[in-house]
Amino acid sequence: MKQILLFVFVFSLAAWPQTAVNPASVQATNSSGPEFAHARQLLQQGKYDEAIAELQQLSASQPGMAGLAHELGTAYYRKGDYVQAINTLKQALEQQPADNEAIQLLGISYYLAGRPGEAVPLLEKVQTWYPRANVDASYILGQCYIQTKDYPHARHAFAKMFDLPPASAGSYLLTARMLFRQEFEPVALEYAQKAVALDPKLPRAHFLLGEIHLFESKIPEAISDFQSELSLNPSDAATYYKLADAYSRIQKFDDAEKLLQRAIWLDPTSTGPYVLMGKVLEKKGEPELAVRALRRAAAMDPNNSITHHLLGQAYRDLGNNEEAERELKLAGQLQGAEDSKQ
């Protein structure tokens, strides 16, 4: 999960909306001269190698040019070459120690290069937005604290992001969610329990406890958590879906089917309940109804390999071997494509 999240995060860097940045908050650097204008234009167009080549030519012809290391480090950062970005941004800071944008980019580069301990002191200095960073340094700082197991400071960082008091139930819940995403389950469980202790009626707190218990295959605890969430919010489709998942794992398929129907009534746009409904109906020996649910899921998300695999099984149960073979083959192709991206 960590590798997938990191890939998604890195992939989203170039698309981060720069319009959210207030230009007045950006400290001018020594690299604002017109000699870098074309290289910056190339970066905006996603032509990273061309921009780097142009900046390297400037370096060869005018070594030591003011601001050049900053621009080149930024180009490497935008390209995703974080090792080179680190080396070059360090040079920029040797030339201009007060270059806050370079400090921030260097900190983020350390994090993305898998060196969160070195990122922390830099990002603690700079927690504002800069246009070419494309990310919020507070978020990255919180992730670095998690990776270095400094959980109290992580909670403070996330509380600041969401304008919450650091000791509040909401702050503990947000941090628990971040910890769970990074597969720090024991601490995530502790923080989610703390959130519930501070505010037993906090929305989604029992839901997160249920997710963690479900992940740990503690089914009775997960069922209790999801039921507690529904007692607070009986209109939450995701909770019905997760509770149905828990029941399906202990083969209470009738209960799971009833809950999935409620999830679909509340949110007919989510594919998860349709997929699980197909699986539950197939287990109940109702392949025709399973096919109906799974075909709906496939129409909503045609690239889900699990849906097509389950469809293949359901068609096989119906004796439709031709359709079964086609769906199972497609499932294998989609799974292969997913594996190649990881």
Sequence and secondary structure as in RCSB ss.txt:
>XXXX:A:sequence
MKQILLFVFVFSLAAWPQTAVNPASVQATNSSGPEFAHARQLLQQGKYDEAIAELQQLSASQPGMAGLAHELGTA
YYRKGDYVQAINTLKQALEQQPADNEAIQLLGISYYLAGRPGEAVPLLEKVQTWYPRANVDASYILGQCYIQTKD
YPHARHAFAKMFDLPPASAGSYLLTARMLFRQEFEPVALEYAQKAVALDPKLPRAHFLLGEIHLFESKIPEAISD
FQSELSLNPSDAATYYKLADAYSRIQKFDDAEKLLQRAIWLDPTSTGPYVLMGKVLEKKGEPELAVRALRRAAAM
DPNNSITHHLLGQAYRDLGNNEEAERELKLAGQLQGAEDSKQ
>XXXX:A:secstr
 HHHHHHHHHHTGGGS GGGS GGGS   TT SGGGHHHHHHHHTT HHHHHHHHHHHHHHSTT TTHHHHHHHH
HHHHT HHHHHHHHHHHHHH TT HHHHHHHHHHHHHTT HHHHHHHHHH  S  TTT S HHHHHHHHHHHTT 
HHHHHHHHHHHTT  TTSHHHHHHHHHHHHHTT HHHHHHHHHHHHHH TT TTHHHHHHHHHHHTT HHHHHHH
HHHHHHH TT HHHHHHHHHHHHHTT HHHHHHHHHHHHHH TT HHHHHHHHHHHHHTT HHHHHHHHHHHHHH
 TT HHHHHHHHHHHHHTT HHHHHHHHHHHHHHHHHHHHH 
